[in-house]
Amino acid sequence: MADPESDRLGGRLGRYVRVGSSVGGLAARLAGQRYLGLGLDRDRHAADLAAALGGLKGPLMKAAQLLATIPDALPPEYARELTQLQADAPAMGWPFVKRRMTTELGPAWLERFASFDKQASFAASLGQVHRATLPDGRAIACKLQYPDMASALEADLNQLKVVFSVGQRLDPAIRTDEIHTEIAERLREELDYRREARHAALYRAILASEPAVHVPATVPELSTDRLLTMEWLEGGRLLDWKERAQEERDALAVAMFRAWYVPLYRYGAIHGDPHLGNYTVRPDGSVNLLDFGCVRIFPPRFVHGSIELYRALMTDDTARAVAAYEDWGFRDLSRETITVLNRWAAFLYGPLMDDRVRRLTEGIAQGYGRDVAREVFAELRKMGGVRPPREFVFMDRAAIGLGSVFIHLRASINWHRLFEELIDGFDSDALARQQGVALREAGLAPSESG
């Protein structure tokens, strides 16, 4: 009798082949436009690329969705199409679950649970989650990685190079080699569930004093490289809070702000994927963080640079801004390039520089950000382009994801004072010490931190 899970795996591998052919064909059409003068409808080309990727589960889908959120890594036509992609393939069935659990925990694995749901509670790009109960009554979540993800990832990263080349050739203002390197390293890390368990331990420690943020405990004896078992935290969707009272929405926005930025400015760590499925909200408005596959650890100089640029913009200090960009890893920037980058930075930092209660988008016309970006990158293009440091990828990802959350909630907050409180007394040496202790206690040596 045919194995339905093997059939599904074979179908997925066939899908990868078809996607590779489609993406390769799109790149060939682009080359024809660039070198042979052939006409190319960029909107149609972008839609065809999205169609080639649509419905595909796995690393390439995750990378495409991530790529679409990085400002101007791709031309706007491509970003618009890729943001609409959804990894909505159904969860794998019980035969796969039994095989994965037997491989990871042994043939008597089911005896280690009081109950284990056969149907997945969640299905994502790289794995699916099943709710279970331990003999002591604790509710837990078991995340199982899909088959053959490591080899699929390497194939997908090759496809991603083609996707990047599409954007690079159409718009050379932003050079994407460092972006590809960063995405590749983080996606490889996401397949290591033992590392994710260490990330969870890190976040559980550094957010222990935040009453409005909760991090699940891991169950080490039921976790492996491809199985991660954690405490089950009850909560609902953030979008269900959109119609709550203003003060409740504001409190939730503050909790989300601190969940992401206390780790960054106190320990140099950021959760790089604020996707709506990666957290839930408790009835009291506190936040559950649920997924720690994509965590980026920054060197203290990078965190220092982000604060210094803010201070430079507040005081109109060009020399301080130049030093901040150098802390970030920019090199050989001309005065003209600094002026252009400052214009973009002033837009991004704007709400933090305004000492009053306001909504994030207050006073900004719809589409203004796109207009600023278009002008900035047009000028960068004239100057020969710029290569963003690789650390920017997940800083941007987090900022854009959280900005979306705050806009959904229509939060009205004094962002300036919230940020000033967070960075008050910042010291790079103190951050380095705190970071080192926290990483060692979580089993993450500094050399592992990226």
C-alpha positions, -999 to +999 in steps of 0.1 A: +000+000+000+013+035-009+025+056+020+005+089+020+032+107+038+059+095+013+035+105-015+032+140+000+070+142+004+075+131-032+050+157-043+067+184-023+101+175-039+085+176-073+071+211-064+107+222-056+118+212-091+089+231-107+096+262-086+133+260-096+123+259-132+099+288-129+123+310-110+150+302-135+127+311-163+118+344-147+155+352-143+160+345-180+132+369-189+148+395-167+182+390-184+165+394-218+151+427-207+184+439-193+208+428-220+186+424-251+163+453-247+132+431-245+101+445-229+092+434-193+061+441-174+074+443-138+040+439-122+033+408-143+069+395-137+064+399-099+030+382-100+046+353-118+073+350-092+047+349-064+027+323-083+059+302-086+064+303-049+027+303-038+015+273-017+050+260-011+058+250+025+093+252+038+123+275+040+118+292+006+083+303+015+096+316+049+125+334+032+103+350+006+079+363+032+109+376+052+125+392+022+093+411+014+095+429+048+131+442+043+129+478+031+139+480-006+157+446-007+134+441-036+116+465-059+081+475-047+063+453-073+080+422-059+077+431-022+039+437-027+034+403-043+055+384-018+039+399+013+007+382+002+022+347+002+008+324+028+023+291+039-011+275+040-004+239+031-021+215+054-003+199+084+012+165+079-009+136+092-007+110+120+017+086+101+043+113+099+038+123+136+042+087+148+074+082+127+089+115+138+081+109+175+094+073+174+126+085+157+132+112+183+119+095+216+118+058+208+091+033+201+074+037+235+071+075+231+034+077+236+037+062+271+055+093+282+024+114+277-010+114+295-025+126+262-013+136+228-035+153+202-034+136+168-043+168+150-018+196+148-028+228+166-006+249+143+012+243+110+040+266+099+067+267+072+092+244+089+072+223+114+039+218+131+028+219+168+007+193+187-008+199+221-001+172+247-004+166+284+023+152+307+016+126+334+019+153+361-009+173+343+012+200+326+000+211+292+028+211+267+034+219+230+054+195+209+069+211+177+079+186+151+101+195+122+090+184+087+110+157+069+141+165+049+142+202+059+180+204+060+184+194+023+154+214+013+169+245+030+201+243+010+182+239-023+160+268-013+190+291-005+202+285-041+168+296-053+169+326-030+201+337-048+181+339-080+153+359-063+179+383-050+195+386-084+161+396-098+159+425-074+196+434-077+195+438-115+163+458-115+173+481-087+211+482-078+207+509-051+208+482-024+235+454-026+220+422-013+250+399-007+251+405+030+213+402+033+215+367+017+243+357+040+223+368+071+191+351+060+210+319+052+226+317+086+194+324+105+174+299+086+200+272+092+198+280+129+160+277+128+163+240+119+183+233+151+156+229+178+182+224+206+195+259+198+159+272+198+156+257+233+187+277+244+172+308+228+140+303+249+161+298+280+179+331+272+146+350+268+130+334+298+159+347+319+162+382+305+124+388+306+119+373+340+113+408+356+088+419+329+054+411+344+035+416+311+056+392+291+057+354+295+081+328+280+074+291+282+097+267+299+112+240+278+110+202+286+146+191+279+140+154+283+114+155+255+134+177+232+159+168+204+174+183+173+140+180+155+115+179+184+110+208+207+087+204+237+077+235+257+051+246+282+017+254+266+007+290+273-029+299+268-038+331+250-058+346+221-050+365+189-037+400+191-062+411+164-090+402+188-079+433+208-083+458+180-117+469+194-108+470+231-107+503+250-079+527+242-061+521+275-061+483+270-047+486+235-021+510+247-010+487+276-007+458+251+014+479+228+037+488+257+040+451+266+049+443+230+074+471+229+092+459+260+090+423+249+111+431+219+133+460+230+143+452+266+163+422+253+179+444+226+190+474+246+198+455+278+213+423+263+219+429+226+193+402+215+163+406+193+134+383+183+137+386+146+102+374+136+073+393+152+048+373+131+012+373+144+015+335+150+046+338+172+028+353+202-006+353+219-023+377+244-037+366+278-070+379+291-051+404+313-034+419+283+000+404+289+019+387+261+031+351+255+062+347+233+060+313+216+087+308+190+124+314+194+138+300+162+148+334+148+168+352+175+197+375+165+225+385+190+242+418+182+276+430+192+274+458+218+289+483+192+258+478+170+234+485+198+255+515+208+253+527+172+215+526+172+213+548+203+240+572+191+222+577+158+191+586+177+211+611+199+227+625+168+194+631+151+180+647+183+209+672+184+216+675+147+252+663+152+266+651+119+299+638+134+280+618+159+258+603+131+289+593+111+303+575+142+270+557+147+270+545+111+305+533+115+294+514+147+268+497+125+295+486+100+290+512+072+323+521+056+336+548+033+305+569+034+306+602+017+291+634+032+264+632+006+256+596+014+254+605+051+229+632+044+207+608+024+209+581+051+200+607+078+169+616+059+157+579+060+168+576+096+149+607+106+117+592+092+122+559+110+132+575+144+105+602+140+080+589+166+108+583+191+119+619+188+085+635+193+080+640+231+042+637+232+014+612+232+007+602+196-001+574+172+028+559+153+015+572+119+002+605+131+008+634+108+021+610+081+001+608+049-006+574+035+022+563+013+046+589+027+071+562+038+072+548+003+077+582-011+106+589+013+121+555+005+118+560-032+136+594-030+163+581-007+171+550-028+170+570-060+197+592-046+217+562-033+215+547-068+231+578-083+259+576-057+267+540-067+245+521-042+252+511-006+258+477+011+238+475+043+254+456+072+240+421+077+227+430+112+201+453+096+181+424+082+164+414+115+165+448+130+143+460+101+122+428+103+114+434+140+108+472+135+084+466+106+065+438+123+061+457+156+051+489+137+023+469+121+012+457+155+011+492+169-009+504+138-034+476+142-039+485+178-042+522+170-019+527+201-015+562+213+017+565+234+045+588+242+070+567+223+098+592+231+096+587+269+091+549+265+123+548+245+142+572+268+133+551+298+147+520+281+180+535+271+186+557+302+221+550+315+230+528+286+267+517+287+283+494+261+306+478+286+277+469+310+257+455+281+287+433+271+290+420+306+253+413+309+252+397+275+281+374+282+266+362+315+232+356+299+245+338+269+267+315+290+239+307+314+216+298+285+243+276+269+250+300+241+287+309+239+294+344+225+310+328+194+276+312+186+258+345+186+263+354+150 
